[in-house]
């Protein structure tokens, strides 16, 4: 089953020196792509990696074990937590 590509309708303005533009055009030509496709294929994976690194929490083995232990054996609620829960229930 053929896949449909999403239409690219949004625009990004990119300022470059003449040398930079020529380099991008040459690289795109070697890959037999237009400059836009070359830039998107090159930059989107890099952008995804940056976002992934920024949004993912990596725990050490010790911290992972602590989180699992807390999930399996949660501590008793503190008085402050109980008071907050009561206030929340009163507003609802």
C-alpha positions in Angstrom: 0.0 0.0 0.0 1.6 3.3 -1.0 2.2 5.9 1.7 1.2 9.5 1.3 3.6 12.2 2.3 2.2 15.0 4.3 2.1 18.3 2.4 4.8 20.8 3.5 2.9 24.0 3.8 4.7 25.8 6.6 7.8 27.8 5.7 11.1 28.3 7.4 13.3 31.2 6.4 17.0 30.4 6.4 19.8 32.9 6.0 23.1 31.6 4.7 26.2 33.0 3.2 26.7 32.3 -0.5 29.3 29.7 0.3 27.0 27.9 2.8 24.2 27.9 0.2 26.5 26.5 -2.4 27.7 23.8 -0.1 24.1 22.8 0.8 23.2 22.7 -2.9 26.2 20.6 -3.8 25.6 18.1 -1.0 21.9 17.9 -2.0 22.9 17.3 -5.6 25.3 14.5 -4.6 22.4 12.9 -2.8 20.1 13.6 -5.7 17.7 15.7 -3.6 16.5 19.2 -3.6 18.0 21.5 -1.0 14.8 21.5 1.1 14.6 17.7 1.2 18.3 17.4 2.0 18.1 19.8 4.9 14.9 18.2 6.3 16.4 14.7 6.0 19.6 15.8 7.7 18.1 18.0 10.4 14.9 16.2 11.5 16.7 13.2 13.0 19.2 15.6 14.8 16.3 17.7 16.1 14.4 14.5 17.3 17.6 13.4 19.2 17.9 16.8 20.9 14.2 16.8 22.0 14.5 13.2 23.1 17.5 13.9 25.3 15.9 16.9 26.8 12.6 15.2 27.6 13.7 11.8 28.7 14.8 11.1 32.3 17.6 8.5 32.5 17.8 6.9 36.0 20.8 5.1 37.4 20.3 1.4 38.4 20.1 2.5 42.0 17.5 5.2 41.3 15.4 2.8 39.1 15.3 0.3 42.0 14.3 3.1 44.4 11.4 4.2 42.1 10.2 0.6 41.7 10.4 0.1 45.5 8.3 3.2 46.1 5.7 2.1 43.6 5.4 -1.3 45.2 5.7 0.0 48.8 4.4 3.6 48.8 5.1 5.6 52.0 2.3 6.7 54.3 0.8 10.1 53.3 2.2 13.0 55.3 -0.1 15.3 57.2 0.6 18.1 54.6 -0.5 15.7 51.8 -3.7 14.7 53.7 -4.5 18.4 54.3 -4.0 19.2 50.6 -6.3 16.2 49.7 -9.0 17.5 52.1 -8.8 21.0 50.6 -9.0 19.6 47.1 -12.1 17.5 48.0 -13.8 20.5 49.5 -13.4 22.5 46.3 -14.8 19.7 44.1 
